[in-house]
């Protein structure tokens, strides 16, 4: 019995930098036309900070929707999954739940980076957002933020405590200890 080869529909396709750059340029134009404030988040933002994480889509946080993008579906946690003109999937995250203040503050604090057409969510906010998401890849991203990114731990912990509560700040301390211990084991 031979093993089935994965079809192209089942293979994970990671984005090359040229496609990411094209999507960012497109959403910059679309957001200005609709007067929507946006910032780059997720795997693309982490790459800009030096992570070697691959991504399959472009994640944005926003204070509104980008109607000029072709909409595919709603996101369960708030926002829409859309498609850029080059076929790349874009998650436009618009929170309207317990985490809205965190995302609103992250959007306000996002900073410009050289060569990037839209602001980028800062590392402390990315860390807090990774705690909210809580998936396996988010835990790996959080470990990278804590051990390899140069983030101000004091600032990250303060954001987590402010937006997620003291229990989450204590949990972050434990995640940091584990991440540092695991990193030492790899060295």
BELMO-V18584 format. One record per backbone hydrogen bond with DSSP energy under -0.5 kcal/mol. CO is the residue of the C=O (numbers start at 1). NH is the residue of the N-H. E is the energy in kcal/mol with one decimal. If there is no record, write none. Layout:
# BELMO-V18584
co=CO nh=NH e=E
co=CO nh=NH e=E
This chain:
# BELMO-V18584
co=7 nh=10 e=-1.2
co=7 nh=11 e=-1.6
co=11 nh=13 e=-0.5
co=12 nh=14 e=-0.6
co=16 nh=19 e=-0.7
co=16 nh=20 e=-1.8
co=17 nh=21 e=-2.7
co=18 nh=22 e=-2.0
co=19 nh=23 e=-2.2
co=20 nh=24 e=-2.6
co=21 nh=25 e=-2.2
co=22 nh=26 e=-2.2
co=23 nh=27 e=-2.9
co=24 nh=28 e=-1.8
co=25 nh=29 e=-1.6
co=26 nh=30 e=-2.5
co=27 nh=31 e=-2.7
co=28 nh=32 e=-1.7
co=29 nh=33 e=-2.1
co=30 nh=34 e=-1.6
co=31 nh=36 e=-2.7
co=32 nh=35 e=-0.8
co=37 nh=63 e=-1.6
co=39 nh=61 e=-2.4
co=40 nh=121 e=-2.8
co=41 nh=44 e=-0.5
co=41 nh=45 e=-1.2
co=41 nh=59 e=-0.6
co=42 nh=46 e=-2.2
co=43 nh=47 e=-2.2
co=44 nh=48 e=-1.6
co=45 nh=49 e=-1.2
co=46 nh=51 e=-2.4
co=47 nh=50 e=-1.5
co=55 nh=15 e=-2.6
co=56 nh=89 e=-0.5
co=57 nh=59 e=-0.5
co=58 nh=91 e=-2.5
co=59 nh=41 e=-2.8
co=60 nh=93 e=-3.3
co=61 nh=39 e=-1.8
co=65 nh=67 e=-0.8
co=66 nh=69 e=-2.0
co=70 nh=83 e=-2.2
co=73 nh=81 e=-3.2
co=75 nh=78 e=-1.4
co=78 nh=94 e=-0.9
co=79 nh=75 e=-2.3
co=80 nh=82 e=-0.6
co=80 nh=92 e=-3.1
co=81 nh=72 e=-3.4
co=81 nh=73 e=-1.7
co=82 nh=90 e=-2.9
co=83 nh=70 e=-1.1
co=84 nh=87 e=-2.1
co=88 nh=84 e=-2.8
co=89 nh=58 e=-2.2
co=90 nh=82 e=-3.5
co=90 nh=92 e=-0.7
co=91 nh=60 e=-3.0
co=91 nh=93 e=-0.8
co=92 nh=80 e=-2.0
co=92 nh=94 e=-0.6
co=93 nh=62 e=-2.3
co=97 nh=100 e=-1.8
co=99 nh=103 e=-2.1
co=100 nh=104 e=-3.0
co=101 nh=105 e=-2.6
co=102 nh=106 e=-2.4
co=103 nh=107 e=-2.2
co=104 nh=108 e=-2.2
co=105 nh=109 e=-2.4
co=106 nh=110 e=-0.9
co=111 nh=120 e=-3.3
co=113 nh=116 e=-2.1
co=119 nh=40 e=-2.8
co=120 nh=111 e=-2.6
co=122 nh=126 e=-2.6
co=123 nh=127 e=-2.7
co=124 nh=128 e=-2.0
co=125 nh=129 e=-2.7
co=126 nh=130 e=-2.2
co=127 nh=131 e=-1.6
co=128 nh=132 e=-1.7
co=129 nh=133 e=-2.3
co=130 nh=134 e=-2.4
co=135 nh=139 e=-2.2
co=136 nh=140 e=-2.0
co=137 nh=141 e=-2.3
co=138 nh=142 e=-2.6
co=139 nh=143 e=-2.2
co=140 nh=144 e=-2.1
co=141 nh=145 e=-2.7
co=142 nh=146 e=-2.5
co=143 nh=147 e=-1.9
co=144 nh=148 e=-3.0
co=144 nh=149 e=-1.1
co=145 nh=149 e=-0.5
co=145 nh=151 e=-0.8
co=151 nh=153 e=-0.9
co=152 nh=156 e=-2.6
co=153 nh=157 e=-3.1
co=154 nh=158 e=-2.0
co=155 nh=159 e=-2.2
co=156 nh=160 e=-2.5
co=157 nh=161 e=-2.8
co=158 nh=162 e=-2.5
co=159 nh=163 e=-2.7
co=160 nh=164 e=-3.0
co=160 nh=165 e=-0.9
co=161 nh=165 e=-1.0
co=165 nh=169 e=-1.7
co=166 nh=170 e=-2.3
co=167 nh=171 e=-2.3
co=168 nh=172 e=-2.4
co=169 nh=173 e=-1.7
co=170 nh=174 e=-1.6
co=171 nh=175 e=-2.6
co=172 nh=176 e=-2.7
co=173 nh=177 e=-2.2
co=174 nh=178 e=-2.4
co=175 nh=179 e=-2.7
co=176 nh=180 e=-2.7
co=177 nh=181 e=-2.4
co=178 nh=182 e=-2.8
co=179 nh=183 e=-2.3
co=180 nh=184 e=-2.3
co=181 nh=185 e=-1.6
co=182 nh=186 e=-1.1
co=183 nh=186 e=-0.7
co=183 nh=187 e=-1.0
